[in-house]
Amino acid sequence: MGRNKYPEQTVEKIIITAARLFSEKGYEQTSIQDILDALKLSKGGLYHHFKSKEEILEAVIQKRAQYVFDSFHELIRNTKAENAKEKLKKILLQLVDDSETHMFDKVLSSQVNPYFVVGSMQASMQQDAPTLCELIKEGIRDGSLQTTQPALCSEVFLILLNYWANPVLFGRNCAETKERLNYLQFVMRQLGLDILDDNIIASLAEAYG
C-alpha cells in the first residue's frame, strides 16, 4: 500500500484487518508484522496512525461499540412487529446472528485484559443501554413490558448478557453457558423484561460456542 491521500480510509483498513487477524489468530499471537503484511503497509504508514498494538485493539473496541450502536438504531428504524417486546426480540436475534458483530466480539472476548473488558463495558453502558432503555419504555407504553425501572433493567441485562454469561471471561463450557443464559431469561422475566426467548438463547449459545 503506497502513500494514502485518505488517512481515514487507511485507519479503517487497519482496524478491520487487525480485527480479522485478532479473531483468527488471537490478539497475543498476532504481531504488528502480521498486520503490515496483510495490508502491504510500511511500518511508518501504520505507526503514523497507531503507536502500538494495544492502541489498535482500543480502536477495535471503539469500532465495535459504534458498529453495534449504528446497527441497533438501523434495526429500530426498519424492524416491524406487533409491539415493542416482539420488536426487541427480533432485533436481539438479528444482532446475535450478525457475522461482523461475531468477529468483533470474538476479538474482545479473547482479550481478557481488565483494561479492555472495562473499556468495552463502559461503551456498552454509555451507548447501548440508553438505546435499549428507550425501546423498553416503548414497551411499557404499549403494555408489552411491565418493568418499573427501564434504565436499570437495560444496564443489568447488558452486563449479565455480555459479561456474566460470557464463557471466555470465566472459562465455562457450553452447558454452563446455556445454564446461565436460561437463568438470565428467568431473572429478566421476574423484572418484567421477558425478551430473551429460547431462539435467542440457542443462537447465543452457538455464537459463544
Secondary structure, DSSP 8 states (H G I E B T S, - for coil): ----S-HHHHHHHHHHHHHHHHHHH-TTT--HHHHHHHHT--HHHHHTT-SSHHHHHHHHHHHHHHHHHHHHHHHHHH---SSHHHHHHHHHHHHHT-HHHHHHHHHHHH---HHHHHHHHHHIIIIIHHHHHHHHHHHHHHTS---S-HHHHHHHHHHIIIIIT-HHHHT--HHHHHHHHHHHHHHHHHTT-----HHHHHHHHHHH-
